[in-house]
Amino acid sequence: MKRLALFASGSGTNVENIVKYFNSNKYAYCPCVFTNNVNAYVIERCITLDLKCRIFDRQEFVENDSILEELKTLNPDLIILAGFLWLIPSKIVKAFPGKIINIHPALLPKFGGKGMYGMRVHEAVVLQKEKETGITIHWVDEKYDEGSIIFQAKCDVSPTDTPELVAQKIHQLEHIHYPQVIESILKGMNT
């Protein structure tokens, strides 16, 4: 069975969705969820799902090798960013080439980069009067939202949509597509 390491900073809806998806088909499992936010609701979801949750700080992630060493021990087939807001340090990117993916709540390259996450993205989409938006699943490199695109899915944005309505549409796309794309990537790996 394939091993997944999931990283999240917030509520953890994508984490829960991914874990439940793979619990039902037994193709992969998640031995640990990592979070950088002691107040993140993903911690409660991990308790409910009976998942190990590793809470860490910037020093463990960036300044020393604690998280890198834990990931090496875990040896995941794929590292999945599911609402994780920090830039992945180059030492982790280099240690896991072609094994880290992220989901972004817009059609990159639009509305990407540092500081563009969550509701900020949806507000920008509405403000710019975009006619469509969507999700982008991409490989992670050493910059925010610049890795090669793996998959995109679109949805319409109507002139009356609020950022909250756009967020609902995006969450639906994320929950439908992210687990399926993860599974497809895993099946394409030679490990």
N, C-alpha and C positions, 0 to 999 in steps of 0.2 A: 504494500500500500504506500502511496506517495505521502510525503510529509510536507505540511505547509506551516510557515511562520507568518502570522498576521500581525500587522502594526496598525494601531488606531489611536486617535487623540480625543475622540468625542463620544457620541452616543453609542456607536457600535452596531448600527442596524445592518451594515454590510457584513460585519464580522459574523453576526448571528445568522444572517441569510446564507453566507458561504458555509459555515459550520453545519447548519441544518441540511443544506444541499448535499454535502459530502457524507454526512451521517446516513442519509437515505440511500445513497448509491454505493457507499463503501469503497470508492475509488481512491480517496485521499482522506487524511485526518490532520487535525491541528493539535499538536502536543502543547503549544504555548501561544498565547496572545501577548504582545508587548505593547505597553502604553507609556507615554511620557507625561501623562496628566493624572495626578492623584485624585482628581474630582471627576474624571471621565465616567460616563454611565456605562461604558463598555465593561468596566470592572464588575458592575452588577450583573450584566449579561453573562459574563464569564462564570460567575457564581451560579447563576441559574442553569447554565449549560454544563456545569461541572468541568470547566476548563481551567488550566493553570494560567494565571495572569501575572506577568512580570512587569512591575512598575519601575521605571528608571528615570534618572535625571540626565541633564546635559553632560555632566562630567563623565558618567558611565558610557554615554553614547559617543561623545566627540573627543573628550580629552584623554580618556584612557581606553583600554581595549575590552572592558567588561562585556559589553553587548556583542562585540565582534566574536569574542571567545565563546560566549554562550551559543551564538549562531553556528559557529564551527562545530561545537559539540552536538548541537541539534541536527546539523547537516540537512537542512530542508531542501526539498526538490525545487521549491519556489517560495520566495519571500513576497508577500502580498501587502501592499499599502492600501488600507481601507479607511480613508479619512485620517491619514497620518500627516501632520502639518510641518514637521521638521525636514530639512534637507538631509538626505542620506549622506553620511561622510564618505569621502572617496575611498577610504580603506575598506569599507563594507562593500561598496560598489565593485571594487577591484577583487575582493575575496569571493564574490558571487556573481561573476560575469554572466549575463544572459539569464539571470535567475531572480530578478527583482522587477515587479510590475506595480503600476499605480493606476488608479482610476481618477479622472478629472471630470468635474461636472460642467463641461462645455466642450465645444468642438475646437480642439487645439488646431492651429496655434492661437486662435482667438481666446481672449480672456484667461490667459495662463500667466505663470510667473509668480515670483514671490509676492505673498499677500493676497493672491487671488485664490480663494477657497470658499466653500459653502455659500452662504447667503450673499457674500460680496460679489461672487460670480453672477448669481441670478439677478441681483440689483443692476449690475453693469449690462447684462443682456437686455433687461427691460429698458433701461435708460438709453441704450443705443438703438432701441426700436428694432431689434433683430427679428426676423421672420421665422427663424428656426434656431434651435440650440440642440444640445445633446450631451452625450458622454464620450470620452476618449479613454481607452485603455492603452497604456504605452509602457515601453521598457523604461526603466529608471537609469539615468546617468548622473553625472555630477552637477547638473543644473536643474532648476525647477521646471518641470513640464516640457523638457526639450528632447526627451528620449524618443526613439522611433515609435511611430504609431502602430499598434497591433490591430485595433478595432475601433470603429466609431458607430454610434447609433444616433439617429436624429428624432426630434419631435418638433412640432409646430409651436410657435409662440404667437398668440393672437394679440391684437392691440390692447385688449382689455386685461390681459394676464398681469397679475401682480408677481413680485418675486416669490411669494409663497406658493402660488400656483405653479410657477416654473419649477420650483424646488420639488413639488409633488410629482411632476412629470419626470423629472430627472431621477428621483428615487425609484420610480417604477422601472425606468430603463436600466438603472444600476442593478436592481434586484433580479431582473430577467436575465441580463446579459453577463454580468461579472462572473458568476459561478460557471456558466457555460464556457466562457472564454478561458478561464483558468483550467477547466478540465481539458479543453482542446490543446492548450499549451502543454499540459502534463502528458497527454497522449502522444504529442509530437516529440517529446524528449527521449533520448536514448539511454536513460539511466535506469 
